[in-house]
């Protein structure tokens, strides 16, 4: 078994695709409208790993907002340098929720950013091998 994707509902599909591609560096892998169901799906991943885990953005036509709920945590992305990643995200208009620094009670460097719908995304520094 392997993880295929995580699905997030979005109130503005184009805005969310722009955030994940332009700000975080994802690639739009495929997008399809389902007129009979009145929804659109967009799958995003990384060009260097098109078979890796993906994010599925679901836009239900006519719905522009969702409550995030208390049970959802976050998406985590590994980056080479969390400090540089935060600066790049900030420069591109992304919202930093938690600045880069050591995690609570640990030494791993992390940060949190927020997507346009309010979903948190954790950036975790790549460990030297």
PyMOL commands that place a pseudoatom at each C-alpha (Angstrom):
pseudoatom trace, name=CA, resn=UNK, resi=1, chain=A, elem=C, hetatm=0, pos=[0.000, 0.000, 0.000]
pseudoatom trace, name=CA, resn=UNK, resi=2, chain=A, elem=C, hetatm=0, pos=[0.955, 3.642, -0.447]
pseudoatom trace, name=CA, resn=UNK, resi=3, chain=A, elem=C, hetatm=0, pos=[-0.662, 7.009, 0.097]
pseudoatom trace, name=CA, resn=UNK, resi=4, chain=A, elem=C, hetatm=0, pos=[-2.166, 8.302, -3.142]
pseudoatom trace, name=CA, resn=UNK, resi=5, chain=A, elem=C, hetatm=0, pos=[-3.484, 11.728, -2.189]
pseudoatom trace, name=CA, resn=UNK, resi=6, chain=A, elem=C, hetatm=0, pos=[-4.998, 13.999, 0.441]
pseudoatom trace, name=CA, resn=UNK, resi=7, chain=A, elem=C, hetatm=0, pos=[-8.224, 15.756, -0.564]
pseudoatom trace, name=CA, resn=UNK, resi=8, chain=A, elem=C, hetatm=0, pos=[-8.953, 19.359, 0.411]
pseudoatom trace, name=CA, resn=UNK, resi=9, chain=A, elem=C, hetatm=0, pos=[-12.152, 21.215, -0.468]
pseudoatom trace, name=CA, resn=UNK, resi=10, chain=A, elem=C, hetatm=0, pos=[-11.601, 24.711, -1.811]
pseudoatom trace, name=CA, resn=UNK, resi=11, chain=A, elem=C, hetatm=0, pos=[-13.877, 27.692, -2.300]
pseudoatom trace, name=CA, resn=UNK, resi=12, chain=A, elem=C, hetatm=0, pos=[-11.849, 29.079, -5.233]
pseudoatom trace, name=CA, resn=UNK, resi=13, chain=A, elem=C, hetatm=0, pos=[-10.076, 26.449, -7.307]
pseudoatom trace, name=CA, resn=UNK, resi=14, chain=A, elem=C, hetatm=0, pos=[-7.996, 28.795, -9.450]
pseudoatom trace, name=CA, resn=UNK, resi=15, chain=A, elem=C, hetatm=0, pos=[-6.756, 30.696, -6.364]
pseudoatom trace, name=CA, resn=UNK, resi=16, chain=A, elem=C, hetatm=0, pos=[-5.773, 27.431, -4.667]
pseudoatom trace, name=CA, resn=UNK, resi=17, chain=A, elem=C, hetatm=0, pos=[-4.039, 26.039, -7.755]
pseudoatom trace, name=CA, resn=UNK, resi=18, chain=A, elem=C, hetatm=0, pos=[-2.078, 29.292, -8.038]
pseudoatom trace, name=CA, resn=UNK, resi=19, chain=A, elem=C, hetatm=0, pos=[-1.008, 29.043, -4.389]
pseudoatom trace, name=CA, resn=UNK, resi=20, chain=A, elem=C, hetatm=0, pos=[0.141, 25.426, -4.607]
pseudoatom trace, name=CA, resn=UNK, resi=21, chain=A, elem=C, hetatm=0, pos=[1.940, 25.913, -7.937]
pseudoatom trace, name=CA, resn=UNK, resi=22, chain=A, elem=C, hetatm=0, pos=[3.286, 29.484, -7.739]
pseudoatom trace, name=CA, resn=UNK, resi=23, chain=A, elem=C, hetatm=0, pos=[3.988, 29.742, -4.000]
pseudoatom trace, name=CA, resn=UNK, resi=24, chain=A, elem=C, hetatm=0, pos=[4.815, 26.150, -2.996]
pseudoatom trace, name=CA, resn=UNK, resi=25, chain=A, elem=C, hetatm=0, pos=[6.200, 24.800, -6.286]
pseudoatom trace, name=CA, resn=UNK, resi=26, chain=A, elem=C, hetatm=0, pos=[3.715, 22.006, -6.967]
pseudoatom trace, name=CA, resn=UNK, resi=27, chain=A, elem=C, hetatm=0, pos=[2.817, 21.006, -10.522]
pseudoatom trace, name=CA, resn=UNK, resi=28, chain=A, elem=C, hetatm=0, pos=[-0.790, 20.739, -11.704]
pseudoatom trace, name=CA, resn=UNK, resi=29, chain=A, elem=C, hetatm=0, pos=[-0.876, 17.104, -12.854]
pseudoatom trace, name=CA, resn=UNK, resi=30, chain=A, elem=C, hetatm=0, pos=[-4.493, 16.951, -14.036]
pseudoatom trace, name=CA, resn=UNK, resi=31, chain=A, elem=C, hetatm=0, pos=[-7.790, 18.793, -13.738]
pseudoatom trace, name=CA, resn=UNK, resi=32, chain=A, elem=C, hetatm=0, pos=[-11.235, 17.561, -14.697]
pseudoatom trace, name=CA, resn=UNK, resi=33, chain=A, elem=C, hetatm=0, pos=[-14.757, 18.937, -14.521]
pseudoatom trace, name=CA, resn=UNK, resi=34, chain=A, elem=C, hetatm=0, pos=[-17.644, 16.624, -13.599]
pseudoatom trace, name=CA, resn=UNK, resi=35, chain=A, elem=C, hetatm=0, pos=[-20.757, 18.505, -14.839]
pseudoatom trace, name=CA, resn=UNK, resi=36, chain=A, elem=C, hetatm=0, pos=[-23.201, 15.797, -13.765]
pseudoatom trace, name=CA, resn=UNK, resi=37, chain=A, elem=C, hetatm=0, pos=[-21.896, 16.035, -10.194]
pseudoatom trace, name=CA, resn=UNK, resi=38, chain=A, elem=C, hetatm=0, pos=[-21.249, 19.795, -10.342]
pseudoatom trace, name=CA, resn=UNK, resi=39, chain=A, elem=C, hetatm=0, pos=[-17.650, 19.581, -9.115]
pseudoatom trace, name=CA, resn=UNK, resi=40, chain=A, elem=C, hetatm=0, pos=[-14.088, 19.888, -10.408]
pseudoatom trace, name=CA, resn=UNK, resi=41, chain=A, elem=C, hetatm=0, pos=[-11.040, 17.937, -9.255]
pseudoatom trace, name=CA, resn=UNK, resi=42, chain=A, elem=C, hetatm=0, pos=[-7.453, 19.109, -9.597]
pseudoatom trace, name=CA, resn=UNK, resi=43, chain=A, elem=C, hetatm=0, pos=[-4.489, 16.899, -8.641]
pseudoatom trace, name=CA, resn=UNK, resi=44, chain=A, elem=C, hetatm=0, pos=[-1.167, 18.490, -7.736]
pseudoatom trace, name=CA, resn=UNK, resi=45, chain=A, elem=C, hetatm=0, pos=[2.190, 16.889, -7.059]
pseudoatom trace, name=CA, resn=UNK, resi=46, chain=A, elem=C, hetatm=0, pos=[5.823, 17.413, -7.856]
pseudoatom trace, name=CA, resn=UNK, resi=47, chain=A, elem=C, hetatm=0, pos=[7.165, 17.079, -11.406]
pseudoatom trace, name=CA, resn=UNK, resi=48, chain=A, elem=C, hetatm=0, pos=[10.214, 15.130, -10.210]
pseudoatom trace, name=CA, resn=UNK, resi=49, chain=A, elem=C, hetatm=0, pos=[7.930, 12.525, -8.559]
pseudoatom trace, name=CA, resn=UNK, resi=50, chain=A, elem=C, hetatm=0, pos=[4.659, 12.327, -10.558]
pseudoatom trace, name=CA, resn=UNK, resi=51, chain=A, elem=C, hetatm=0, pos=[3.779, 8.995, -8.896]
pseudoatom trace, name=CA, resn=UNK, resi=52, chain=A, elem=C, hetatm=0, pos=[4.331, 10.291, -5.340]
pseudoatom trace, name=CA, resn=UNK, resi=53, chain=A, elem=C, hetatm=0, pos=[1.604, 11.390, -2.951]
pseudoatom trace, name=CA, resn=UNK, resi=54, chain=A, elem=C, hetatm=0, pos=[-0.567, 14.184, -4.324]
pseudoatom trace, name=CA, resn=UNK, resi=55, chain=A, elem=C, hetatm=0, pos=[-3.038, 16.794, -3.150]
pseudoatom trace, name=CA, resn=UNK, resi=56, chain=A, elem=C, hetatm=0, pos=[-6.528, 16.610, -4.607]
pseudoatom trace, name=CA, resn=UNK, resi=57, chain=A, elem=C, hetatm=0, pos=[-8.299, 19.956, -4.617]
pseudoatom trace, name=CA, resn=UNK, resi=58, chain=A, elem=C, hetatm=0, pos=[-12.066, 19.542, -4.860]
pseudoatom trace, name=CA, resn=UNK, resi=59, chain=A, elem=C, hetatm=0, pos=[-14.235, 22.446, -5.924]
pseudoatom trace, name=CA, resn=UNK, resi=60, chain=A, elem=C, hetatm=0, pos=[-17.978, 21.899, -5.473]
pseudoatom trace, name=CA, resn=UNK, resi=61, chain=A, elem=C, hetatm=0, pos=[-19.580, 24.337, -7.870]
pseudoatom trace, name=CA, resn=UNK, resi=62, chain=A, elem=C, hetatm=0, pos=[-21.265, 27.244, -6.108]
pseudoatom trace, name=CA, resn=UNK, resi=63, chain=A, elem=C, hetatm=0, pos=[-19.638, 26.628, -2.700]
pseudoatom trace, name=CA, resn=UNK, resi=64, chain=A, elem=C, hetatm=0, pos=[-17.160, 29.367, -1.825]
pseudoatom trace, name=CA, resn=UNK, resi=65, chain=A, elem=C, hetatm=0, pos=[-16.266, 28.507, 1.780]
pseudoatom trace, name=CA, resn=UNK, resi=66, chain=A, elem=C, hetatm=0, pos=[-15.904, 25.575, 4.212]
pseudoatom trace, name=CA, resn=UNK, resi=67, chain=A, elem=C, hetatm=0, pos=[-15.485, 25.196, 7.949]
pseudoatom trace, name=CA, resn=UNK, resi=68, chain=A, elem=C, hetatm=0, pos=[-12.107, 23.508, 8.506]
pseudoatom trace, name=CA, resn=UNK, resi=69, chain=A, elem=C, hetatm=0, pos=[-13.165, 21.461, 11.522]
pseudoatom trace, name=CA, resn=UNK, resi=70, chain=A, elem=C, hetatm=0, pos=[-11.270, 20.647, 14.703]
pseudoatom trace, name=CA, resn=UNK, resi=71, chain=A, elem=C, hetatm=0, pos=[-10.033, 17.194, 13.762]
pseudoatom trace, name=CA, resn=UNK, resi=72, chain=A, elem=C, hetatm=0, pos=[-7.904, 18.129, 10.773]
pseudoatom trace, name=CA, resn=UNK, resi=73, chain=A, elem=C, hetatm=0, pos=[-4.182, 18.621, 11.369]
pseudoatom trace, name=CA, resn=UNK, resi=74, chain=A, elem=C, hetatm=0, pos=[-1.977, 19.693, 8.483]
pseudoatom trace, name=CA, resn=UNK, resi=75, chain=A, elem=C, hetatm=0, pos=[-0.080, 18.719, 5.341]
pseudoatom trace, name=CA, resn=UNK, resi=76, chain=A, elem=C, hetatm=0, pos=[3.696, 18.325, 5.789]
pseudoatom trace, name=CA, resn=UNK, resi=77, chain=A, elem=C, hetatm=0, pos=[6.311, 19.137, 3.140]
pseudoatom trace, name=CA, resn=UNK, resi=78, chain=A, elem=C, hetatm=0, pos=[10.023, 18.405, 3.368]
pseudoatom trace, name=CA, resn=UNK, resi=79, chain=A, elem=C, hetatm=0, pos=[12.265, 21.299, 2.278]
pseudoatom trace, name=CA, resn=UNK, resi=80, chain=A, elem=C, hetatm=0, pos=[16.039, 21.722, 2.091]
pseudoatom trace, name=CA, resn=UNK, resi=81, chain=A, elem=C, hetatm=0, pos=[16.109, 24.923, 4.176]
pseudoatom trace, name=CA, resn=UNK, resi=82, chain=A, elem=C, hetatm=0, pos=[13.049, 25.995, 6.170]
pseudoatom trace, name=CA, resn=UNK, resi=83, chain=A, elem=C, hetatm=0, pos=[14.320, 29.548, 6.686]
pseudoatom trace, name=CA, resn=UNK, resi=84, chain=A, elem=C, hetatm=0, pos=[14.861, 30.084, 2.938]
pseudoatom trace, name=CA, resn=UNK, resi=85, chain=A, elem=C, hetatm=0, pos=[11.537, 28.403, 2.122]
pseudoatom trace, name=CA, resn=UNK, resi=86, chain=A, elem=C, hetatm=0, pos=[9.700, 30.815, 4.454]
pseudoatom trace, name=CA, resn=UNK, resi=87, chain=A, elem=C, hetatm=0, pos=[11.379, 33.809, 2.847]
pseudoatom trace, name=CA, resn=UNK, resi=88, chain=A, elem=C, hetatm=0, pos=[10.465, 32.568, -0.641]
pseudoatom trace, name=CA, resn=UNK, resi=89, chain=A, elem=C, hetatm=0, pos=[6.854, 31.939, 0.409]
pseudoatom trace, name=CA, resn=UNK, resi=90, chain=A, elem=C, hetatm=0, pos=[6.607, 35.358, 2.069]
pseudoatom trace, name=CA, resn=UNK, resi=91, chain=A, elem=C, hetatm=0, pos=[8.053, 37.036, -1.039]
pseudoatom trace, name=CA, resn=UNK, resi=92, chain=A, elem=C, hetatm=0, pos=[5.363, 35.357, -3.151]
pseudoatom trace, name=CA, resn=UNK, resi=93, chain=A, elem=C, hetatm=0, pos=[2.585, 36.578, -0.857]
pseudoatom trace, name=CA, resn=UNK, resi=94, chain=A, elem=C, hetatm=0, pos=[2.162, 33.445, 1.249]
pseudoatom trace, name=CA, resn=UNK, resi=95, chain=A, elem=C, hetatm=0, pos=[1.083, 33.688, 4.890]
pseudoatom trace, name=CA, resn=UNK, resi=96, chain=A, elem=C, hetatm=0, pos=[3.512, 32.406, 7.532]
pseudoatom trace, name=CA, resn=UNK, resi=97, chain=A, elem=C, hetatm=0, pos=[1.696, 31.054, 10.604]
pseudoatom trace, name=CA, resn=UNK, resi=98, chain=A, elem=C, hetatm=0, pos=[4.819, 30.032, 12.543]
pseudoatom trace, name=CA, resn=UNK, resi=99, chain=A, elem=C, hetatm=0, pos=[8.265, 31.295, 11.654]
pseudoatom trace, name=CA, resn=UNK, resi=100, chain=A, elem=C, hetatm=0, pos=[11.083, 28.817, 11.012]
pseudoatom trace, name=CA, resn=UNK, resi=101, chain=A, elem=C, hetatm=0, pos=[12.790, 27.488, 14.109]
pseudoatom trace, name=CA, resn=UNK, resi=102, chain=A, elem=C, hetatm=0, pos=[13.249, 24.381, 16.259]
pseudoatom trace, name=CA, resn=UNK, resi=103, chain=A, elem=C, hetatm=0, pos=[10.096, 22.428, 17.019]
pseudoatom trace, name=CA, resn=UNK, resi=104, chain=A, elem=C, hetatm=0, pos=[8.742, 22.470, 20.568]
pseudoatom trace, name=CA, resn=UNK, resi=105, chain=A, elem=C, hetatm=0, pos=[10.775, 20.059, 22.728]
pseudoatom trace, name=CA, resn=UNK, resi=106, chain=A, elem=C, hetatm=0, pos=[12.996, 19.071, 19.791]
pseudoatom trace, name=CA, resn=UNK, resi=107, chain=A, elem=C, hetatm=0, pos=[15.673, 20.192, 17.370]
pseudoatom trace, name=CA, resn=UNK, resi=108, chain=A, elem=C, hetatm=0, pos=[14.024, 19.629, 13.980]
pseudoatom trace, name=CA, resn=UNK, resi=109, chain=A, elem=C, hetatm=0, pos=[13.571, 22.948, 12.161]
pseudoatom trace, name=CA, resn=UNK, resi=110, chain=A, elem=C, hetatm=0, pos=[9.949, 23.527, 11.167]
pseudoatom trace, name=CA, resn=UNK, resi=111, chain=A, elem=C, hetatm=0, pos=[7.571, 26.307, 10.150]
pseudoatom trace, name=CA, resn=UNK, resi=112, chain=A, elem=C, hetatm=0, pos=[3.889, 26.557, 9.280]
pseudoatom trace, name=CA, resn=UNK, resi=113, chain=A, elem=C, hetatm=0, pos=[2.280, 28.388, 6.374]
pseudoatom trace, name=CA, resn=UNK, resi=114, chain=A, elem=C, hetatm=0, pos=[-1.375, 28.725, 5.422]
pseudoatom trace, name=CA, resn=UNK, resi=115, chain=A, elem=C, hetatm=0, pos=[-3.057, 28.042, 2.090]
pseudoatom trace, name=CA, resn=UNK, resi=116, chain=A, elem=C, hetatm=0, pos=[-5.786, 30.381, 0.734]
pseudoatom trace, name=CA, resn=UNK, resi=117, chain=A, elem=C, hetatm=0, pos=[-8.575, 28.337, 2.346]
pseudoatom trace, name=CA, resn=UNK, resi=118, chain=A, elem=C, hetatm=0, pos=[-6.906, 28.352, 5.774]
pseudoatom trace, name=CA, resn=UNK, resi=119, chain=A, elem=C, hetatm=0, pos=[-5.375, 24.873, 5.729]
pseudoatom trace, name=CA, resn=UNK, resi=120, chain=A, elem=C, hetatm=0, pos=[-2.054, 24.713, 7.612]
pseudoatom trace, name=CA, resn=UNK, resi=121, chain=A, elem=C, hetatm=0, pos=[1.043, 23.335, 5.892]
pseudoatom trace, name=CA, resn=UNK, resi=122, chain=A, elem=C, hetatm=0, pos=[4.100, 22.326, 7.904]
pseudoatom trace, name=CA, resn=UNK, resi=123, chain=A, elem=C, hetatm=0, pos=[7.546, 22.785, 6.399]
pseudoatom trace, name=CA, resn=UNK, resi=124, chain=A, elem=C, hetatm=0, pos=[10.087, 20.343, 7.817]
pseudoatom trace, name=CA, resn=UNK, resi=125, chain=A, elem=C, hetatm=0, pos=[13.819, 20.702, 7.239]
pseudoatom trace, name=CA, resn=UNK, resi=126, chain=A, elem=C, hetatm=0, pos=[15.483, 17.845, 5.360]
pseudoatom trace, name=CA, resn=UNK, resi=127, chain=A, elem=C, hetatm=0, pos=[17.788, 15.876, 7.634]
pseudoatom trace, name=CA, resn=UNK, resi=128, chain=A, elem=C, hetatm=0, pos=[21.383, 15.510, 6.473]
pseudoatom trace, name=CA, resn=UNK, resi=129, chain=A, elem=C, hetatm=0, pos=[22.136, 11.932, 5.426]
for i in range(1, 129): cmd.bond("trace and resi %d" % i, "trace and resi %d" % (i + 1))
show_as sticks, trace
zoom trace
